[in-house]
Amino acid sequence: MDPTPKSDPSQSNQQPLMNTETSPTNTTKSEPTSKKLQFESRASDQQAGADPKYIQIKNFDFFYSKTQVLFDINMDMPEKQVTALIGPSGCGKTTLLRNLNRMNDLIDGISHKGDILVKGRSIYDPNLEVISLRKRIGM
């Protein structure tokens, strides 16, 4: 028998994950309602001096040609913290990640509405060096 006391998971000091579901403000009939992207982060993981709004996504919609695939995404990603995108296949996780470092720019016929800011600067600023952005964001 192991004399080491076992810790009771119910006595843990760790805070539960916070779930925030995106809910489109203007739904259309072509939008799948069962596929929702969830954002999870731990409030207790915030580091001193880290920017809580290092990446900001504001009213972001994304289109492949005329087909809208992301609907009204709003979220902040803190600096020096892991953020998980969780959702079923086809809900837009990879599409959103590809937008963070502008990899979708390489596809013909794409468009977006809204904005993505890194350290307060739009990633769609025409004076921004995209290669520098991709090095900073990484994937």
Buried (B, 14 or more C-beta within 10 A) or exposed (E): EEEEEEEEEEEEEEEEEEEEEBEBEEEEEEEEEEEBBBBEBBEEBBEEEEBEEBBBBBEBBBBBEEEBBBBBBBBBBBBEBEBEBEBEEEBBBBBBBBBBBBBBEEEEEBEBEBBBBBEEEBBBEEEBEEEEBBEEBEE
